């Protein structure tokens, strides 16, 4: 998928996106309290705290879920072989230090995921494995995820603001809208 110029008339479709963490492997042994976050511009959604033992984690179903609404752009008339505008999210692994006064959370690794690879009005549920280099880890961490995308054909929620679209669906995930620079906000669509 590639970036399409917005000067062309693109079809706008809203999708409910659910990213579920199935398991994490090859984690740095010194970190037992972790969280995954997905960010795009100033918008963010994250899992609840995930507990690791023996360099692995298999979170309870409710703890490893990130759920939000994302606007996707499709080239009109592209049918089955749809051409979707690229929509990259940064997927970060964050260590949590529950005893720290300052810097309770710190990113220890990240990778990117393009939702355009999973967009389909018929719905998608796909399992995938991603590798991520992590601080203080000798091997790349392996993330086992399930991505589900469901087209919201009659979606009437939100005003196109990604923060309201995230919080409107929040059930088990933690959602926020962080303050970014004006340039960041101008460059990014809603999730």
N, C-alpha and C positions, 0 to 999 in steps of 0.2 A: 504494500500500500504506500501511497505517497501523498504529499501535501498538494491539495487542489486549491487554485486561486479562488477567493471568495467572490471575485467579479463574475464568475459563471454562476448560473442559477443552480443551486444545489438543493436536493431534498433534505429536509430536516426531520430526523426521527429521534424520539426519546426512547431510551432503553433502561430497564431496571437491571443493574449489574450487581451480581453477588459473587464475591471472591471468598472462597473457603480454604483455609489452611488445613491440609490433611496431615502433613508431617514436615518436620524440619530435621535435617541430618547434617553431620560434620560441623556441629556448632563449636565455637571455642569453649573449652572445658570450664573456664573461670566464670562464665555467665549462666545463671540459672533462671533469671527473670528477663523475659524478652517480650517484644511486641513488633508486629509488622504494620507499616503505614504505607498508604498509597497517596501520593500528592501530585497535583498538577497546578502550577501557579500557586495562588494563595489558598487553594482548597485542599482539605486533607480528610482522610478517613482512616481509622486504624482498628486493629483487633483489640480485644481485652488483653490483659497480661497472660502470657504463655509461659509455663514452667518447663524447664529443660532439665533432664537428668542424663548422665552418661553421653553427653554431646548430641542428644536427640530430644525431640518434643513431638507429641501427638496431642494437640489441644482438644479439650472437650468441644463438642460441636458448637455450643453457644459462644465460646471464647475466641474461636478462630475465624469469625465471619466479618467481612467488610461489605456493606450494602449501600448503594447510592443510585441516583439517576444520572445518566450521561446523555448528552446530546451528540448524536452522530450525524455526519453529513455524507450524503450519497450522490453520486453523479446521476442525474435523472435518466431514466430509460435504460440503465445498465443491467436490469433484470437479474437473472440467476448469477451471472458473473459480475456482481455488483462491484463498483469501484468506490471505495470508502475513503474519506479523508483520514489521514493518519491522526491518531489520538493517543499520544504516549503519556504514560504515567510512570512516575518514579516509585519503585517498590523498595522500601528501606527496612532493614533489620535494625531494631533499636534495643539496646540493653537498658534495663531498669535497675537502678541502685536504690532500693527502698530505704536505706539508712542515710543517704546523702542529704545534706542540707541544701547544697547547690548542685546543679547539674544532675538531677535525678534520672534523666534520660539522655542517652547519647547514641547517635547513629554509629553502627559498626560495619555496615555494608549496604550496598544498594545495587539494583539492576533496573532495567526498564521493561515495560510491557506495553504493547500497542493494542488497544481495544479494537481497532479496525480489523485486526486479524480474526476477531471473534464475532463481529457484527453480522447479523442475519435476521431479517424480519420473522423468519420461521422459528426462531429461538435456538439457543445453543447451550449445551452443557458439555464442557470439555475438560479433561484432566491434563495437567502438564507438569513438567519438572523444569525448574530453572536453577542455574548455578549462580553463585554470588561470592565474590572474594570478600572475606571479612577480616577485620582487624584482629590480630592475635590468633588467627586460625591458620594451620599449616595447609589444610585442604579447603577448597571452595565449599561453602555451605550449599546444601541442596534443599530446595523448597518444593514440596509437593502441594500443588494447588488445584482447585476445581474452579473454573470460571463459568458462570451462567449468565446469559444475556437474554432478556425477554423484551420484545418490542412492546411499548406502551401505546397501543394504537389510539386509545381515547384519553390519553393523559391530559389532565387539566390542571395539574399542580404546578406550583412555583411560577415565577415570572421570568424564568430563564436564568435566574441567579443560582449558581451551583451550590452555594451554602444552604439555601432553603430547600433545594432539591435533595441534598444529602440528609439534612435533619428531618425532613418530612418522612423519610423511609427508615430512619434509624431505629433499629430494634436491638440488635446485639453488638453493633459496632459503635465505636466512638467517633463522632464527627465534629469537625471544627472548621472555621474559616480563619486562617492566620492572616495577619497584615503583611502584605508584600509591597514592593515598590509599585509606583504608578505604571512603570514600563511593564512589569510582570503582569499586572492585571489587564493591560491593554493587549498584551500578546496572547493571553489565554482565554479560551471560551469557558463556559461553565463546564463542569465535569461532564 
